[in-house]
Amino acid sequence: MIKWGIIGCGRIAHRFMQGLREVPDTELVSAWSRRASTVDAFVAEHGGIGCTSVDELLATDIDAVYIATLPDSHAAYSIAALKAGKHVLCEKPLTVNLPELEQVLAVAKDYNLLFMEGMKPAFYPLYIRLKEHLATDPIGPAGYVRAGSAVADCPPDHPNFNLELVGGSLMQIGIYEAFLAIDWLGQLQDVQAMGRYGQTGIDMFAVFQTLHEGGYSQLYAGFDLHGKGDALIAGPLGHITIHKNWWNPARATIDYLDGRSIELNEPFTAGGLNYEIAHFCDLIKAGKTESPIMSHQLSKQMIDLIDKARAEIGLKFPSEK
């Protein structure tokens, strides 16, 4: 039985619990959030005990912590949990920037504990089946990725618009696109970006293109336009369309140069976080400190890409000044 504590009781934490219920031999033991009312409501719905502080939560009988807060606090809570001897699954993006992430990874190494970013698409059945299919019926090495999402219906008080809480389109949406580009094209070599700021100082819309070992990507993210949310991956023998919403992948089409078209359909269950949770729990049971799928190096490359895109548009967060 792997016992969990949750730091942060917002929307994503509820989705986490939807997934946790589907993973055998797990249970929620404790929860904490900065607002006591959300903790009370959370444990009333999902069980466990509500804690009044992070220290109280870390003192409970738990093996692992899921950090579901906003990015401004990810590093501090991750370090506290690791120093308390707990494995950590942390929401994306892991930290505000690459130097912060390197600090967290150093602590994880010192304490010999599992630390992983909650970048969900890699664990979905569709994404796994797609890679398995391409292993025997390839499109050749990927040379181009095009992806993005823009959502124009966030309420004005949403944390995405809060500069101090590390909001903005690059951090909240662009991190997904960074994953896709690096996963298919390899090591980052260059970034070019443009961005439009909103009244609160965050990037409301950003376009960024990247050069990798394997080729090029063109990516976008935003909060004041309504974008499609699909993804294109092109190789010399064909191209893949991961249909919207590509970060919750359920359907893909592979169009080959020889005229064939292959449809892959793999609906996901329980909100989708169950797959990364199951992987994380398997790693704990195996005594691993790093995921072979969502490696520390991959996480470093993702936040480095976002750091470089932010530098291109001149975006700094208050904690960085």
N, C-alpha and C positions, 0 to 999 in steps of 0.2 A: 504493500500500500504506500503510495506516494502522497504525502500530505502537503497541501498548498496553502500559502498565504497570499493575499492580493493587496497591493498598494495602489489605491485609486479605485473608485467605485462608480465611474461614469459609464457611458454607453458601451465602450469596448470591453469593459470588465464584465458587463452582463452578457455580451457575446462570447467572451471567454468561458463563462460558466455554461452557456449553451453547449459549447464544445466539450468542456471537461466532463459533463455528465455522460458523454458517449465514450469516454476513455476508461477502460477497466482498471480497477485497483488504484483509483485516485479519490481524493476527497478534499473538500474545502474545509480548512480548520479555522482560519482567521482572516479578517479584512480590516483595512484602515483607509481613510480618506481625509483630506484637509477639512471637509465639511462633515460634521457629525451626523447631520440629517441623512446624507447619502449613505453613510455606513449603516445606520439603523435600517433604512429601507432595503439595502442590499442583503444584509444577513437575514432579514425577515423573509425575503424571497428565496434566497439560495442556501441558507443555513450558515453554520459556523458561528464564531463569536466576533462581535464588533470591538475593535481596540480603540483606545484614545490617543495612541501615539505610535510612531514607527517602532520605537524601542520595545513597546509592549507587544506589537505584532511579531517582531523578530525573536522575542523570548518565548513565543508559543511553540508547541511541538509540531514544527513543520520541516519539511525537507527542501522545499523550493518556494521561490517567490515569483509571482508574476507582477511586473511593474506596468501599470496601466495609466500612469499619470501623463501629463504633457511633457514635451521634450526638455523643458527648462530644468526639470528635476531628475531626469533619468540617471545622470551620472552619480549624483549624491545618493540616491536611493539604492542604486546598484552596488556602489562601494559599501554602503552600510550593511546591505544584505550579505554580500560576500564576506565581509569581516565578521559577520555573525555566524558564518559557516553554512550559509544557504546557497543552493544553486539558483541561478537567476535566468529567467526568460523575460526579456524586456521589449516593450513595444518599439516600433521603428518611429523616427530614426533613433538610434541608440543614444546619441549624445548631440550636443549643439554643434560640435566640430571634431575634427580628427584628433587634435591634441587631447581633448577630454576623453575620447574613446581609448586612446593609448594608455591613459592613466587607469581607466577601469580595467582594461585587459591586463595590465601589470598586476593589479590586485587579484584578479581571477587566477592568474598564474601563480602568484605567491601562495594563495590559499588552496590551490589545486581543485578548483570547483568549476562546474559547468556554467558557461555563460553563452547565451545565444540571442540573436536578434529575432524578433517576431515578424519576419518577412514572409507572409503567408503563401503567396502564389506558388513558390517552389515546391510545396507539399501537397498541392491539390491533385486529385486523381487525373484530371485532364492534362496538367502540365507534365506529370510523370509519364502518362501514356504517350503523349506527344514525343517525348525524348526517346522512349522505347521504340516507337514506330520509326523514327528517323534513323535509329541505329541500324535498321535492316533495309530501309527504303529512303535513303537520304536525299536532301536537296543540295548537298555539298556544304562546304563551310559557309556559315552565315557571313555576309558582308555588309548588310544594311539592316537597321532596325528603325522603325517609325512607330511611335506610341505617344499617348498623352490622354489627359482627361481635364476637363474644366467643368466645375459645378457652380451654378449661379443661384442656388437656392439656400445657401447657408444663412441663418438668421444673423442680423448685425451684431448680436452679442456673443456669437460663437467664438471659442478660443482660437480658431484659425486666424482671426483678425487681430489677435493680441500679440504685439511685438515682444513684450517682456516674457510671455509664455512660449516664445519661439514658434509663432505661427508663420503663415505665409505659404504661398503655393509651392515653392521649391521644397520646403521641409515637409509639408503635409501630404503633397501629392507627388512631387518630382522625385522623391526618394524611391518610389515604386518604379518609375521609368529608369532611374539610375541602375536599379537591380537588373531590369530586363536587358539594358544595353550591355552591362558588364557580363552578365550570365551568357549571352550569346556571342559577344564580340571580343571579350577578354580585356586585358589590361588597358586602362585609360592612358591616353597620350596627350590629348589636348581638349579644351572646352571653349566654346564661344557661346555667349548668352546675352539676351536682352530682356529687360523686365520693366513692368509698369507698376508704380507704387500706388497704394491707396491712402486714405486719410489717416489711418492708424500707423502708417509707416512700414507696413508689410508689403511684400510683392503680391499684387493682385493677379498678375498674369506674367508668365515667363516662358520664353522659348529658348531652348538651348540645344546646340548640336555638338557632338563629341566625336573624337577620333580615337580609335582603339587599335590594338594589334591586328584585329580581324577586319576592321572596316569602320563604317560611319553610322551614326544615329542622328535622328532628328526628333526632338522631344518637346512637349509642352505641358504646362500645368496652370490652372487658373481658378479664380473664384468669382469672376464677373461675366463670364461667357459660358455658354452651354456646349461642351465638347462631346465627342462621340464615345471615347473610351475603349476603342479597339486597338489592336497592335498588328503590325506587319513585320515579318522577318523574312529577308530575301537571301537566297543563295544562287549559285550558278545553274542548278538543276530544278529550281522551283521556288515558290514562296509560300509562307504560312500566314494565315489570318487567324489570330486569336480574337474571337468575337467579343463584343462588349458584355460585361465589364471584364476586361482582360485580367485584372488583378484578382477577380473571383472567377477564374476560368472554368467554363463548363463545356464550351464548344469551339472547335478549331477546324479550319479547312486548309488542306494542303493542295495547292495547284502546281502540278509538275510541268516541266518544259515539254514533255512528250504528250501532253494533252490530258493526262489523268487528273482526276480530282477526288481526293479522299476526305471524307467527313469523319471527324472524331467527336463523340458526344459522351461526356462523363459528368453527369450531374453531381453536385456536392451535397453533403448533408450537414445538418446541425450548425449551419452558419459558416462552416469552413475552417474554423480555428482548431477543430478537433484533430486535424491531420498534423499540424505543427506541434500540438500538445503531445500527441502520441509519440511522435519522433523524439521530442525532448525527454519524455519519460523513459523511452527505450535507451537513450543515451545515459541517463542516470543509472539505470539498472546495469548497464554494461560498464560503468565506471569511467565513462568518457568525460573529457573536459571541453570538448569542442565538437561541433557538428561538421560532418563531412559535406553536408549540403549547404548550410548557412555558416560558412567558416568565418573565423575572425578576419582573415585576409579579405574575404568578400565584403564584409561589413566595413572594413577600413576603406576599401576602394569606393564603396557607395557614398560614404559621408565625405570622402575626399572629392568626389565628383561634385557633390552639392556645395562643398566649401568653395571650389573653384568657380562654379556658376554664380554663387553669391558674390564672390569677389568681382566678377565681371560686371555685375549690375550695382555694385557698391552697397550691398546689404550687410549690415552688422547688427547683432543683437546687443542689448544693454550689457549683458554679462561679458561681452567680448571687448568692451571699450575701456 
